[in-house]
Amino acid sequence: MEAAWAASRTKKTYLRSKYERLVTRKGKKKALIAIGHKILCAAYHIIKNNEPYKELGYDYFENLKSKTNQVNSYLLKLKALGVEVEIKKI
């Protein structure tokens, strides 16, 4: 857990980004447990496959989903709520 706590305090890393995303939904303690689990899984695979750690970067989640996919996702959610939306590009 101390490694997870330290990872959540580092700047511009994948684990910090993951921690920030989890904290909003699950709270600090559960987010730390999840980050500790991620570290443990990464260590297992690094030792098992004898490969170096690959840092995905702080903006990994931003680049994961394109903006058009996000817009379409929000449009579907609004449509399910019964809201009609017209889109104009700026």
PyMOL commands that set and color helices and strands:
alter all, ss='L'
color gray80, all
select helices_A, chain A and resi 2-9+14-26+28-49+60-64+67-80
alter helices_A, ss='H'
color red, helices_A
deselect
rebuild
show_as cartoon
